[in-house]
Structure formats: structure tokens, C-alpha cells
Amino acid sequence: MAPVFVGHSSVSISMFIPVVSALHIRTTTPTCNFPFFCSSLSLSLSTENNNNSSWRVVSESLRVLEWDKLCNSVSSFARTSLGRQATLTQLSSTNNPTSYQHSLSLLDETNAAVQMIKHGACNLDLTGVHLHLVQSAIQHAHRTLPLDPNQALSLVSLLEFSHNLQLTLKSVIKEDADWYTRFMPLTHLIMEMVVNRSLIKLIHQVIDEDGHVKDSASPALKQSRDKVRMLEKKLYQLMDRLIRDENSEAPHLEVSNIDGRWCIKSGADQMTFKGLLLSSGSGKGSIVEPLLAVPLNDELQQARALVAKAEEEVLLTLTEKIQVDFDDIDKILNSLIQLDVVNARATYSLSFGGTCPCIFLPEDKDGSFTHEARASGTLTSKVSYPKNEWTLYLPKAYHPLLLQQHRQNLQKARKDVKNATAEIRRRKLQGESVTQKGERDINLSSLEMQVSALERAQPVPVDLYVTQKTRVLVITGPNTGGKTICLKTVGLAAMMAKSGLYVLSSESAQIPWFDSVFADIGDEQSLSQSLSTFSGHLKQISGIQSQSTRQSLVLLDEVGAGTNPLEGAALGLSLLESFARSGALLTIASTHHGELKTLKYSDDAFENACMEFDEVNLRPTYKILWGVPGRSNAINIAERLGLPNIVVENARQLYGAASAEINEVILDMERSKQDFHELLHDARHFLTLSRDLHKNLLITRRKIMEHGTTQRYRKMQEVFEAAAIARSFVHKRMRQLRASAVKPSQPTAVGESQHIMANKAQKNAVENREHLTTRRNSSPVKVIKQSPTVKRNVLPEVGDLVHVSSFGKKATVLRVDSSKEEIIVQVGNMKLKLKLKDVET
């Protein structure tokens, strides 16, 4: 009897027959529980079918987006086999992550790992740690089985890596406490690991670096190994003696080890000593175990068995020690696997130049919404977007698989050039003909040209900006123009942001958190299900429409294609209007049907975009023009490719003048749009220049102010130093004068210095007199002539020149205080207050 599947269980109908019979026996009324049971069974089967259908639609959507290839690419950055498997499991799950908070947690982990990588101190590279051996060790410990020595060494590597990572993290946080929050939530994950240092020490005591149990692990092991070495030495001596005795008659003898027993292998069939023939063959010689070696071999086998038993006891002791810390070791293993997964996401994101996306819940858009912007590895700010801002903001976004393929091709081409260059150098050293050299030079030149072509042919990023009021975006354009790549770029970016990966865009992307990403892309013809291309598309779109919610992203490629153009256009119109009214949060569809371009002008929920086409070079530019519907270029392309004029003109007439006028309007819109973008680019360029100039002006102003402050400070320092010197000199002179006044009769050094300074003053006065004679008519300064030994009886006036005897220099009078008989004079850069008696004419 065929089983009926309910949930994940297989239940036979025959199991329910006794129950039904019993129900009929107990009741005579026609109303029984059998209809209820059948309805419940039908409901279970229907639920199972719905779940299978939902899984099929989501799985098919991820397949056409090539999400599995991206998952494989990310997992390749994991350093361990368990890490790669866990990365694939996490990314490839169709319903993971299941919540917005989960996605935020994944992004926080990736940001923390990016910060650790940029810091450089905290190394998350698990290349030298064999986690699969640690997992085997945990399984052995769980079953109380002896550990393998290599498993024990792998466990030591695990514990030492965890301990060193904790020490490094503590050191970094000690230097700067801010790193504690920047590395969150990985900080908690690392610090919560409990490492038993005594277990590491114990394993090092019994296992050497080569993965063998040490002799010192136990006395029984040392005794057994000593016995094995002693027996092997005896056997070696015995075999050596037998071979020496046989060399005269059988020269080709050698010692052989068969199943751990020492034997002698001979190229001849005849040997003089007695022994047990283990094997022989015609022309191949024979292997004989000498009778004298039999008891020693038996004893050696017993000793080796004792060694194995002693090693097993030592390893079993290690197992018991591990069982004590079983939970901590298992937690450390899981934590390091998680760290390897997070490090793979972060390394991939940095390797391809990704930026941290800002994800938000669509429910937050109530006029204005606020969501947390994460960048540079930490929660940095609250960003508020007004109502007319973007729902989807992807500036210069790359298709990750195209970017990866281009890098691989470029690396391969550069490697080919490097190998070809090395080969030419190698052959030049060996000598070669001119013809061969020319051929190789041509080959090298072609390889270099290939590298140059790849460097110029960089993948073209796309700009995707969708406003909040837009529910359906219609993209038109020529075949191979990049429409499908745009759809896949959006789908992969949404999945990457949701899964904790950086988005490959020029700046932080703003992406809603989509509960599911549905896609219908490519040729869905199914021979096994007898479905045509059109039927395959309809089946997938039907599943998408039934499974999508108000938080879903829907991507439809060539909607309405594969059938009669009129019917396809009508069906496409109906589908897109249905998605706009009650379907997904955002629907992006590509099409060739011109009727779909008109939806924007009747419904604000629609927006148009087209792929730009270079009519001069007759090739697409892969850039998006927003707000402009695509126009037909087939007739123009046919004309430029040389199709006869009569055919082209006939086609234009058949196409219709109205359509041509529409194309002309679209062309004008494209030109206006292009002019607008050029002006916008120029405005941004000049704005950037203005900002740079303003920044430079601020820097220059700051430098000038700093220079002025420095100069003022330096002048003040000079004045203070000069004043200090002057005060010191005046005080010294005053002390000398007082000393000379107390002892006027004694010829002192002070008196001699006064006499010398007086002579100098007199000489300077004569020179000044001669100098002033030439300037008497032009200078208003009055010079008061007086004998150097006669004190002044008349006060000098402001501006007069006087002689300061203590300095031996001329000074200009600045101020006169007659009441105190003091004057203020200026000597060079110094201003001095002196008594009238201290100055002379």
C-alpha cells in the first residue's frame, strides 16, 4: 500500500483502518470522526505542499541569481574545513537570517572582524589549527576512547590559539579602552572562552612535537620500549653475523622486515643456515626467518604489544582529563568555527572593496524613518531620511561574480606574461635561433596586449536609486545591454546585506531588509515537466506572486516575453499592476514591450529607466538612465550596418510615424537627461573644488595666526631677555658706584674702569660733535655740551642726545622727570630709567 506523507513522516493508510472500524462499531449515527480525520489529513498534505512550493520558488530564485557561486566564493576565504562548511551552511540557507535583528547582528560581527583586521594585532587566521582533528578528539572523549596523538596536538593548538588571542585582545583594550566596543560582539565571544592551561602542559609532557608518545609518559611505557630496543639490537647483531657467514656462498643477502619480524632476503634459492621459509618464487629469491631469530622475534612482538598497551593507557588518561573540560573545549571549538566564518565574511568584503550597508525595516517609513547606520565596524550615528529620499540606494554597485571573474582573468593573464618572460630569459641563456626568438616575442607581445585590454575593460558599475513612492521599476533597453546584470546586482546586494556581507558599492548602500528575494530570470524551459519557456516563466511567477509579502523583493526578467507580443504585453501590464497594488515592497522588471513604459504616466507607483546605448559605436554602455523609457534602435542599427535603404525606409513606414515621433520625444528626453547629468557632474566638481579652496583658506589663515603668535612671543622673549641683562648691568654698576663712594681715596678696579669709560665717553663726544656739525641744519636735536667731569645743572629735553657712561653709548631722551631728577632714555632696542647724574654730554 502506498504511504501518505504527512510532514516528514510516512504513514500507511492501513494503520487507520482499525481506528475507523472501531468508530463505526461504537456509534450508529452517520456522523463520525472519519470526515474530520480526512480533512485534517488533507490540511496536512496541503500545508506540506505549500511548504514545498515555497521552498522551490525561493530555491529557484537563488539559483538563477547564482547565489550558490557567491557562497562558494565567500567560503573560500575561511581558513579551516569546518569554517568553510559552516560558511556555506549559513549563507546558502534559504530562510537564514530570519529576522532583521539577526541581520544586524551578522553585520556587527563583520564590522568587528574588519576592525580587527585593520588593527592588525588580533589575528583571526586559523590556518595552523586543525579543527576537524579537534572535533574527532571531542568525539573520542565523548565515547571514552583513547585519543590519537595528532588529535591531542591539534587540541593543544586550539587551546594555545584561544589563549594567545585573549592575551592580545586584553593588551589592545588596555592600550585603548575604545577597542572594547569597536570589537563587539566578538569581544564577548573571545573573552568567554575558558582555556585550561594545565591541560596544555599535560599534553606537552606526554606527546612530542612529531606526534609520538614520549618515553617519560609512564614507567611501563619506558620499560617496554627499552626492551624493544634491546631485542632489536640483538636481532640486528644476529642478522649481521648470519649475513657475514653467508656472503661467501650467497653474496646477495639483505635484512627484511615482514609483519614486524626480522628476516633475511636472498636473491638465490639456496642458503646454508636453517630457517622458516616465508615466501619464495622462481627467479625472485626467497625470504627466510632464521631459526635463531624466531624466539627473539616472538619476544619482540610481545614487547611491542606491551608498548602499544602502555601508549593506550597514557592516551586514555588524556581522554579522562579532556572529559573534565569537555563542555569548555566544545564551546571553544564552536566559537573558533564562528570566528572563522566571520573572518571569511570580513576578508571577502575587504578583498573586493565592499562598504558596510545601512539596512532598515520597511515599516519604519512613516513619513520619515530613522535607522541605525553602521560603518567602520561600529554603530556610528543615527541617520534620518526624509520622505522623498531613497528606499533603495546603490551608488556604483558592482556585480560580485563579474568582478571576481575579471580579477581572476587579469591575474591569470599577468601570470602568463610572467611565465613567458621567465621562459624567454631561460632560453636566452641556452642559446636559440632568431626565428624562435621572434615567435616568442610575438607571443609575449600578445600576452601583454591581453593584460592591457583586461586592465582597460573594467566591469561597469551601476547606479540604482529608487524613491520611497516607487513600487515597480521598469527597465528597458537593447539585448545584451545589461538589464539582466542590473537585476542580479540588486538581488545579490540585498542577499549580501541580509547575510552580513558588505555590498560592493562606492559608498554605504541603503537597502531595505527583505524577508525574501524572488527572481524569474533566464530560460526556464523544462523538458522533464513538459514545460515551454513561456510556461516555465509563468509557473515561477505564479509561485512568486503567491509567496511574496509586503517585505519582499521581486525581480522579473523580460516579463511577458516568449509568446504573442500583444498578449505578452497585456499579461505584463496586469502582472506589474498586481505587484504594485498588493504585491512586494519593490518589483524591478525588464522588458522590451513598449506598452509597459506608459505605466509611469498613469500611476506614481511606477518608474522608468533604460540602459544607455552608444549609437555612434553601436554598442551598449551598461549605464542606467533614470526617468527615461528606452526607445527602439533596431531600424537605426540596421541602417548603420549597411542594410539597403529601401528595406530600411519600408520598415520605418511599417513601424509608423507615431512610433517614430515617440522615439524622437524619448531621444530628446535622453539628451536632456544626459545634459542634466553633465551639469550635475560639473556642479559637484566645482562644489568639491570650492570645498577644497575653503579648506585651504582655513588652513592658511590658521598658519598665519600661528605665525603671528609665534613672532609676538619671540619678540617678547627678546625684550624680556634684554631687560634682564640691562637690569643686571645697572645693578652691578650701582654696586660699583656705591663702593667707590665709600672708599674714594683707594685706587680700585672700579675707579680704573670709571676712568677708562670716561675717556671713552670723551672720545665718543668728540666724534659725535664732528658728526653733528654736518647735520646741524637738518637735525632739530639740541646737543648740550658739558665737560665729562662736570655734572649737568640744566635738565635735558625730550629728543636730546646724551651719553650713558655705564654703556659707553649715545642715547635719546624719551621722558624727563624733574622732581626725581630721572630720565628715560632709549639705547638701541632698550629703554632705561637713569638718574640725571648717570648721564653725560
Disulfide bonds with the S-S distance in Angstrom:
none
